[in-house]
């Protein structure tokens, strides 16, 4: 998406962070905004998913509006 001029943030669970960081470098996007979230080892109840979404929202907004991001 970045190569097409579309700004985006990858939302990745903690288990896959290192792999996605390596892939972003490999594909020539070393500074791709990546936001880490909790990795649940199985299905998550809707209420738990909402808590996760609410906790990550401020960081996503910051990434999309030019604030700090993790990578």
Secondary structure, 3 states (H helix, E strand, C coil): CHHHCCCCCEEEEHHHHHHHHHHHHHCCCCCCCEEEECCCCCCCCHHHHHHHHHHHHHHHHHHHCCCCCCC
